[in-house]
Structure formats: C-alpha cells, structure tokens
Amino acid sequence: MMTRRQRIISLLEERDYSPSELALSLELRGRGSKRLILEELRAIQRIVKREGKILLIKPAECRKCGFVFKPEINIPSRCPRCKSEWIEEPRFKIELR
C-alpha cells in the first residue's frame, strides 16, 4: 500500500494535475482537500529535489483578463488586476532534471 505522497508523486510523474484533479484522483472530499494537497505538494517538492527531479509549476491564470500569477504552490482567490474570482488553478508535474 502506497502512502498519499507516494501516490501523488506517481500521478505527477505521468502527467500534469491541478490540486482539484489530484484531490479527485485520491478520492479526497471536503473543505480542506485542496489545502491538504497543497501541503503535500510543498513536502513533495523537497522530496523530489533530493531524488534529482523537479516539480514543475504551471502558474495560475485569470480566465477573465489573462493575468498570470507567480509560479508557486498556492491557489489565488482573486485576480489583482481585474478582481475576478474566475481563476484557473496552477498545474503541477514531476520531471527529471
């Protein structure tokens, strides 16, 4: 039986995922599921770095005005430019360096 982090790592090595997609794949439900995934991704970033891999981050983007956020492990709630809450979640993938 694999741990949650091991399952997330194996999923991210296959293709890119958003935090919501990871929560669905791991059958996590509830209010804190995205927050839990983000915490796991922060730990995974350090783990894969030791293994000679890298966690790639496609930054979040505003769907209304196209503003691109910083590439970080976070889900922004509002666009600083147009104040829209219509935000595309960041996507994550693990690759070899």
Solvent accessible surface area in square Angstrom, and as a share of the most:
residue,aa,sasa,rsa
1,M,225,1.01
2,M,89,0.40
3,T,79,0.46
4,R,86,0.31
5,R,100,0.36
6,Q,92,0.41
7,R,82,0.30
8,I,0,0.00
9,I,25,0.13
10,S,43,0.28
11,L,35,0.17
12,L,0,0.00
13,E,71,0.32
14,E,125,0.56
15,R,112,0.41
16,D,49,0.25
17,Y,15,0.06
18,S,9,0.06
19,P,0,0.00
20,S,33,0.21
21,E,54,0.24
22,L,0,0.00
23,A,6,0.05
24,L,130,0.65
25,S,56,0.36
26,L,11,0.06
27,E,131,0.59
28,L,39,0.19
29,R,190,0.69
30,G,59,0.56
31,R,242,0.88
32,G,32,0.31
33,S,16,0.10
34,K,87,0.37
35,R,159,0.58
36,L,57,0.28
37,I,0,0.00
38,L,16,0.08
39,E,91,0.41
40,E,16,0.07
41,L,0,0.00
42,R,96,0.35
43,A,8,0.06
44,I,0,0.00
45,Q,73,0.32
46,R,149,0.54
47,I,38,0.19
48,V,1,0.00
49,K,133,0.56
50,R,186,0.68
51,E,101,0.45
52,G,36,0.35
53,K,44,0.18
54,I,70,0.36
55,L,10,0.05
56,L,71,0.35
57,I,35,0.18
58,K,109,0.46
59,P,35,0.22
60,A,2,0.02
61,E,64,0.29
62,C,2,0.01
63,R,118,0.43
64,K,141,0.60
65,C,48,0.29
66,G,36,0.34
67,F,52,0.22
68,V,82,0.47
69,F,31,0.13
70,K,155,0.66
71,P,86,0.54
72,E,83,0.37
73,I,17,0.08
74,N,64,0.33
75,I,44,0.22
76,P,24,0.15
77,S,92,0.59
78,R,127,0.46
79,C,0,0.00
80,P,74,0.47
81,R,151,0.55
82,C,41,0.25
83,K,122,0.52
84,S,15,0.10
85,E,116,0.52
86,W,140,0.49
87,I,24,0.12
88,E,59,0.26
89,E,28,0.12
90,P,1,0.01
91,R,46,0.17
92,F,0,0.00
93,K,51,0.22
94,I,4,0.02
95,E,75,0.34
96,L,137,0.68
97,R,175,0.64
